[in-house]
Amino acid sequence: MTGFVDPTKETFAQFRENDRPGPILMLNLVGFRNEAAYPDGRKATGAEAYAAYGRESFPVLSRLGGRIVWRGKFELMLIGPQCEQWDECFIAEYPSVAAFVEMIRDPVYREAVKHRQAAVLDSRLVRMQPSETGSGIGG
């Protein structure tokens, strides 16, 4: 099975078209390869390659006003496909769609993302709009 690693051009166009004001939250669920798949053949585990991606990309995220607002350790898929298990789970907040687009166009980020592509077997990246918390479910 081929996993989801990068957005399609069509989906990214939809992402950019919905340029509403305000921050966006991105739920990241990431599953690593056992061995990273670097085109140049270098050796690393998926976890090591993803850690390199994090070290190199986080300064770009921070410079553009982004931050990690939540991180957690996957334990159990209570509802959903039992085959989906995630090695990395976090929510990143970006000040705007423009900031996210600027990040992925940044030359430092474009170099860092090579580690992510080598590391990731499968992933989910879900864009969300922040809303009020603590007001109940379904409101």
N, C-alpha and C positions, 0 to 999 in steps of 0.2 A: 504494500500500500504506500502510495505517495502522500506524505503529510502536507499540512499547510504551513508554509514557511514565510512567504512574502505575499503581499496583497496583489490581486490582479489589477491591471490597468483600469478596468471598468469599475471595480470597487473603489479604487483610490480616487477616480474621478467623482464618484458619488460622495466620498468623504470630503473632498474639496468643495463640491457644490453646496454642501450644507454648512455654510460658513456663518452660522449664527453667532451673535456676540457672546462673549463669556468663555469660561474655561470648559475644557473637555476632560473627561476621565477615560482612561484606557485600561480595561481589565486585561491583564496578560496571564495566560495559562500556557506554560512551556514544558514540553517533553524533550529531553536530550537524547541524542544518539549515544550509544556506548562509547564509540570511537568517533571523534570529530572527522568530518569529511572535507579536509582542506584540499583544494585543487592542486596545490604544490606538494602534497604528500606529507607535510609535517605531521607529527604525531602528538596527539593530545586526546584526552577524554572529552566527551560533549560538555560535561560540567566545567572542565578547565577552559575550554574554548568560550563558553558562555560567560565565565568569570572575566576573561580577557575583554569580551564585548562590554561588559558592565564597567570595568575600569576605564576603558577608552571612551565610551559614549556618555557616561554620567556627567563629565565636565561640560559637554555640549548641552545636555538636557538642563543642567543647572543654570548655565549662562543665559539660556533662552527663557528662564523663569519657570521651568518645569521642576517637578519634585515627585518623589515616591510618597504617596499618602497612606498606603497600607501594604503590608507584606504578610504572608502567612504560609504555613507548611501544609501541603496537601496530606490528608489523612484517609478519606474514604469517599467514593462516589455514591452518595445515598440515593439520589435520583439522577439517572442518566446512564450512558453506556459504561458498563463495568470495565471495558477495555481502556477507557480514558483515565490515565493517571498522570499527574503533572509533577514535574521536578521543581518548577519555579512558579509561584503564584504571587502577583502583586498588582496594585493599581497605581498608575502614573497619572499625574495631573499636569496638563499643559494650559497656559493662559489663553490660548486660542488655537483655532485650526491653523492659522498662519504660522504660529510658533512651531507646531508639529511639522508642518511642511518645510519650514526653514531648517529644522533639525535634520530631517532626512536628506536635505540638499547640502548640508555642511560637509566640507571635504574631510574633516576629522571623523565625523560620524560615518561617512561613506566608507572610510577605511576600517572603522571599528565593526561595521555591520557584516564584514566578511567573516568575523569570528562567530557572529550569530548564525549566519547561513551554514557554517561548518558544524555548529553545535546542535542545531535544532532538528529533531526528527518530526515533530508535529507541534502545532501551537494554535491558540485561539487569541485573537486580539479584538476586543469588543469595545466600541466607542459608546460612551454614555454621557448623558447630560446630568450634571449635579442637580440634586433637589434636596429639599428640607429633610432632615432626619428626625427621628424620635416622635413622629406624628402618627404612627400606626402603620399597618400593612394595607396596601392597595389604595392608598390615598393619593 
